[in-house]
């Protein structure tokens, strides 16, 4: 039987060194909050029964918004988040206590701001914890290290060959690290290796990874963005077009918003032409057919369906392929209803369903100057374009 391995991602910090009102783990990086990349990398690397993220109580909304941007596989792997404490040590303790009933064999404790952990690194961490009980990934020092006093005077030059720079995930036998945290006398230990050491355990190092960097400064964030963007560097554009006819009614669904009108749009689902055109644009960019292929009109399940379902599915397909939606642009063609008063509500709803920022959505409208079927007020037509970025094949 493979060992039961739990994962704690520590994301309760305030990110003081990076500044700004939003903690760094929630700052946007390559189209999504940084923490999303960390969660995706870890949950892709190993099938954890439940990955627990420790968050600051003030960050619940930021966390929920970030989780909404995860692929469904990564979101499924997450347990309910745990609230952290005043220090990193306290936060990890809360995470460990939340797992005490489940009693996993091994626990990995990882920084929320390290988005580059590889599958190989996670495998080494688990192996090292099984072998030693307490182990941390480390890399050789490339810079010479000096110890200085409070005036900046060098007081020691430790031999570089014996020094290591320590990363996460730090890996432990669960009972060992839980007990070490419970009996820790000090509250200011900056990593879990120090907690294990304080409890008298030998902690071993295993091979870390120079790519497994931590985002601490704004420069780190930009570098991480460049590396993550390279992963999804192939830009693709898709188009979508849809038409629905008017029928007697009292409102039309457009862009996920119900607009009062003296007619409705006729269709198998809620007939939201805008969401249909956008979903088709995304499927087109992916090369994955169209809305009818994924949700056949012959299937009674989609009768009267909320079209948000279709757009959410298309957006999920982008995430499942490791991509991001760069922008969505929509043009509605109709004489009425007036679109302008509802534009912002539609942009917000489209952004919400697609899991992107509102600034990445555009909603425009035009009439057809009285010409054709839209001019005769027989229905509404919609054009949409979507730009997505995918990892190269
Ligand atoms: Mg349609």
Boltz pocket constraint, residues with backbone or C-beta under 6 A from the ligand:
constraints:
  - pocket:
      binder: B
      contacts: [[A, 242], [A, 243], [A, 244], [A, 267], [A, 271], [A, 272], [A, 273], [A, 276]]
      max_distance: 6.0
